[in-house]
């Protein structure tokens, strides 16, 4: 069970009154610390209930300055879940601590090792690149540096978990005179690494080359998702890797009730809330100039335009405000801005 913990009490006209759910929503107009505390405890209750109900894993992630996913410190949540599920075989899936925004990234290695020890070896170590909104706008990471920082942090974390000798780290972005990790993870040589993504070729390549699990976050219907996953498995084949099913994970929104009609009646307002309010993201925040994934984003979007149309058919009750033509213009303009930034002008 993957819990974003979106803020649950945005006003009915939120998407009309406010610029974005991410980066600049005014906390004091929309929430209170008491209400935030209530929602954190509800979320933990729901995840613990899911673990006791028989789920194989419970999952949290990291986002900042937003009402889409209100967990800036996922390892705080993970520590509660690790202790509350002691004696079970439920995985603690941290999906996870964002590598480029954690400075120094050795902190991720330490906290994940703690969680693996507390849980008795049940940690899944999620290593997300982070959204442009989180990394670039909220935490000030230069867009064109984001992937380089990610790769360096990943290599440092894995070496810190596995090295039996104290070592210095003299990277481009992190310099540490002494790396001597206490504690070490229970799982050896290291906990399983899951890499979440939304279709970027760079993420596919990274996950495949390191034999990590690529996890696609599907929010826009099974037809679009199938195109992405078919592309991933084709990429795996061209990389001369085996098609081991553990190379991929897949997230899909599900609702459960006695009948389809009752499921729609019970869940429609909540699904509508998520798509209208929690995904109300200012486009300039999601596509900062210079972000390295522009080219793959543009190529993916070109391939998926037919699926964008079919997505409307698959989810007829939702209003899709962006036409394929508008998406194409947005992607083209973003690519132009990226070239300008990359050339130093």
C-alpha positions in Angstrom: 0.0 0.0 0.0 1.5 3.3 -1.2 0.4 6.3 0.7 1.2 9.8 -0.7 -0.6 11.4 2.2 -2.1 14.2 0.1 -3.7 17.0 2.2 -7.3 16.0 2.7 -9.1 19.2 3.3 -8.5 21.6 0.4 -11.4 23.9 -0.4 -13.9 23.1 -3.1 -12.6 25.9 -5.3 -8.9 25.4 -4.6 -7.8 24.9 -8.2 -9.6 28.1 -9.2 -8.3 30.3 -6.4 -4.7 29.1 -6.1 -1.8 29.0 -8.6 -0.5 25.6 -7.7 -0.7 22.7 -5.2 3.1 22.6 -5.2 5.8 25.1 -4.3 3.7 28.1 -3.4 0.3 27.1 -1.8 0.0 29.3 1.4 0.0 27.0 4.4 -1.7 29.5 6.8 -4.6 30.0 4.5 -5.2 26.3 3.9 -4.1 24.3 7.0 -3.1 24.3 10.7 -0.4 22.4 12.6 -3.2 20.6 14.5 -4.9 19.4 11.3 -1.5 18.3 9.9 -0.9 16.3 13.0 -4.3 14.7 12.7 -3.6 13.7 9.1 -0.2 12.2 9.9 -1.7 10.0 12.6 -4.5 9.0 10.3 -2.0 8.0 7.6 0.0 5.9 10.0 -3.1 4.2 11.3 -4.1 3.4 7.7 -0.7 2.0 6.8 -0.5 -0.1 10.0 -4.0 -1.4 9.4 -3.0 -2.3 5.8 0.1 -4.2 7.2 -2.1 -6.2 9.6 -4.7 -6.8 6.9 -2.1 -8.8 4.9 -0.4 -6.3 2.5 3.1 -7.4 1.6 4.5 -3.9 2.1 3.7 -0.4 3.2 5.2 2.5 1.3 5.8 6.3 1.8 7.7 8.9 -0.1 9.1 12.4 0.0 7.8 15.8 -1.2 8.2 19.4 -0.2 6.1 22.6 0.1 2.9 21.0 -1.3 -0.5 19.5 -0.6 0.0 16.7 -3.1 2.1 14.5 -0.8 2.6 16.0 2.7 5.6 13.9 3.9 8.8 16.0 3.7 10.4 13.4 6.1 9.5 9.9 4.9 12.0 8.2 7.2 10.2 9.6 10.2 7.1 7.8 9.0 9.1 4.7 8.1 10.5 4.5 11.6 7.0 4.4 13.1 6.0 1.8 10.6 9.1 -0.4 11.2 8.4 -0.5 15.0 4.7 -0.9 14.7 5.0 -3.9 12.4 7.7 -5.7 14.5 7.5 -9.4 14.2 5.8 -9.4 10.8 7.2 -10.0 7.3 5.7 -6.7 5.9 8.2 -4.7 3.9 9.0 -1.1 4.8 9.1 0.5 1.4 10.7 3.9 1.6 10.0 5.3 -1.9 11.8 7.2 -0.5 14.5 9.7 0.5 15.3 11.9 -2.4 19.0 11.6 -3.1 20.0 15.0 -4.8 18.3 17.1 -2.1 19.8 15.3 0.9 23.1 16.9 1.9 25.4 15.1 2.5 23.7 12.0 0.9 25.5 9.8 3.4 22.5 10.7 5.6 20.3 8.5 3.5 22.7 5.6 4.0 22.6 6.1 7.7 18.9 6.5 8.1 18.1 3.6 5.8 20.5 1.4 7.7 18.7 2.4 10.9 15.4 1.4 9.4 16.7 -1.9 8.2 18.0 -2.6 11.7 14.8 -1.5 13.5 12.7 -3.6 11.1 14.9 -6.7 11.2 15.9 -6.5 7.6 12.6 -5.5 6.0 13.6 -2.3 4.3 13.2 -1.6 0.6 15.5 1.3 -0.2 13.7 3.6 -2.6 16.1 6.1 -4.4 14.1 8.7 -6.2 15.6 11.4 -8.4 13.0 13.9 -7.1 10.5 16.0 -8.9 11.6 19.3 -10.5 9.2 21.0 -8.0 10.9 19.5 -5.0 14.6 19.5 -6.1 14.8 22.6 -8.2 12.2 25.0 -6.8 12.0 24.0 -3.2 15.5 22.8 -2.4 17.5 25.0 -4.9 19.2 22.2 -6.9 20.3 23.5 -10.3 18.2 21.6 -12.8 21.0 20.5 -15.1 23.0 19.2 -12.0 20.1 17.1 -10.7 21.0 13.8 -12.3 24.7 14.1 -11.8 24.1 14.7 -8.1 21.8 11.7 -8.1 24.3 9.3 -9.6 27.1 10.5 -7.3 24.9 10.1 -4.2 23.8 6.6 -5.3 27.4 5.5 -5.6 28.4 6.9 -2.3 25.4 5.2 -0.5 26.1 1.8 -1.9 29.8 2.0 -1.2 29.1 3.2 2.4 26.9 0.2 3.0 29.4 -2.4 1.6 32.9 -1.1 2.3 34.7 -2.9 5.1 37.3 -0.1 5.3 37.0 3.5 6.2 37.3 5.6 3.1 37.4 9.3 2.0 34.9 10.5 -0.6 36.1 13.2 -3.0 33.2 13.7 -5.4 32.2 16.6 -7.5 29.3 17.6 -5.2 30.2 15.9 -1.9 33.6 15.7 -0.1 33.9 13.7 3.1 37.2 13.0 4.8 36.0 9.8 6.6 33.1 7.5 5.7 32.6 4.9 8.4 29.0 4.0 8.5 27.3 3.0 11.8 25.1 1.1 11.7 25.2 -1.2 8.6 22.0 -2.7 7.1 20.9 -6.2 8.1 20.5 -7.1 4.4 23.7 -7.8 2.6 25.3 -6.7 0.5 22.6 -4.0 0.7 18.8 -3.7 0.8 16.9 -4.0 -2.5 16.9 -0.7 -4.4 13.8 0.5 -6.1 13.9 3.5 -8.5 10.6 5.3 -9.1 9.9 6.9 -12.4 7.3 8.2 -14.8 8.8 7.1 -18.2 12.1 8.8 -18.4 14.7 6.9 -20.6 17.4 8.1 -18.3 15.8 6.4 -15.3 15.2 3.2 -17.4 18.9 3.1 -18.3 20.1 3.7 -14.7 17.8 1.1 -13.2 18.7 -1.6 -15.8 22.4 -1.0 -15.7 22.5 -1.3 -11.9 20.0 -4.2 -11.8 17.6 -2.1 -9.6 13.9 -2.4 -9.7 12.3 0.3 -11.9 8.9 1.3 -10.5 6.4 3.1 -12.8 3.9 5.4 -11.1 0.8 5.1 -13.1 -1.9 7.8 -12.6 -3.4 8.1 -16.1 -4.9 4.8 -17.0 -3.8 1.4 -18.1 -3.5 2.1 -21.8 -0.9 4.9 -21.3 0.8 2.8 -18.6 1.0 -0.2 -21.0 2.8 1.9 -23.5 5.4 2.9 -21.0 6.0 -0.5 -19.6 6.2 -2.1 -23.0 8.8 0.4 -23.9 10.7 -0.4 -20.7 10.8 -4.1 -21.4 11.9 -3.4 -25.0 14.7 -1.3 -23.5 15.7 -4.2 -21.2 15.9 -6.5 -24.2 18.1 -4.1 -26.1 20.3 -3.8 -23.1 21.0 -7.6 -23.2 19.6 -8.1 -19.8 17.2 -10.9 -18.9 13.5 -10.2 -18.5 13.4 -10.9 -14.8 10.0 -9.7 -13.5 11.6 -8.3 -10.4 13.2 -5.6 -12.7 9.9 -3.7 -12.6 7.3 -2.6 -10.2 3.9 -1.0 -11.1 1.7 1.4 -9.1 -1.9 1.7 -10.0 -4.8 3.3 -8.2 -7.5 0.8 -7.2 -10.9 1.1 -5.6 -12.7 -1.8 -4.1 -16.4 -2.3 -3.3 -19.2 -4.9 -3.7 -20.0 -3.7 -7.3 -18.5 -1.4 -9.9 -21.5 1.0 -9.5 -21.0 1.2 -5.8 -17.3 1.6 -6.1 -17.9 4.6 -8.5 -20.4 6.1 -6.1 -18.2 5.7 -3.0 -14.9 6.7 -4.5 -15.7 9.2 -7.3 -15.5 12.3 -5.1 -12.1 11.3 -3.7 -10.6 10.4 -7.1 -12.0 13.7 -8.5 -10.4 15.5 -5.5 -7.0 14.0 -6.3 -7.0 14.7 -10.0 -8.5 18.2 -9.8 -6.7 19.5 -6.7 -3.7 17.4 -5.9 -2.5 17.4 -9.5 -3.1 21.1 -10.0 0.6 21.9 -10.7 1.8 25.1 -12.3 3.4 24.0 -15.6 6.4 26.3 -15.1 7.2 24.5 -11.8 7.1 21.1 -13.5 9.3 22.0 -16.4 12.1 24.3 -15.3 14.6 25.3 -18.0 17.7 23.1 -18.1 16.2 19.9 -16.7 18.0 17.0 -18.3 14.9 14.9 -18.9 13.4 17.3 -21.4 14.5 15.4 -24.5 13.2 12.1 -23.3 10.0 13.8 -22.1 9.4 15.2 -25.5 10.0 11.9 -27.2 7.8 10.0 -24.8 5.0 12.5 -25.2 5.2 12.3 -29.0 4.8 8.5 -28.8 1.9 8.8 -26.3 -0.4 11.4 -28.0 -2.7 8.7 -29.2 -2.8 7.3 -25.7 -3.7 10.7 -24.3 -6.8 10.6 -26.5 -7.6 7.1 -25.5 -7.1 8.0 -21.9 -10.1 10.3 -22.2 -12.1 7.3 -23.4 -10.9 5.2 -20.6 -11.7 7.7 -17.9 -14.8 9.6 -19.4 -15.8 11.2 -16.1 -12.5 13.2 -15.8 -11.9 16.5 -17.6 -8.6 16.7 -19.4 -7.9 20.4 -19.9 -4.7 20.0 -22.1 -5.2 18.9 -25.7 -2.4 17.0 -27.5 -1.6 20.1 -29.5 -1.2 22.1 -26.3 1.0 19.5 -24.8 3.1 19.4 -27.9 3.6 23.2 -27.8 4.5 23.0 -24.1 7.1 20.3 -24.7 8.6 22.1 -27.7 8.9 25.4 -25.7 10.4 23.5 -22.8 13.0 21.9 -25.1 14.0 25.3 -26.5 14.4 26.7 -23.0 16.5 23.7 -22.0 18.9 24.3 -25.0 19.3 27.9 -24.0 20.1 27.1 -20.4 22.5 24.2 -21.4 24.4 26.5 -23.7 25.1 28.9 -20.9 23.2 31.8 -22.5 
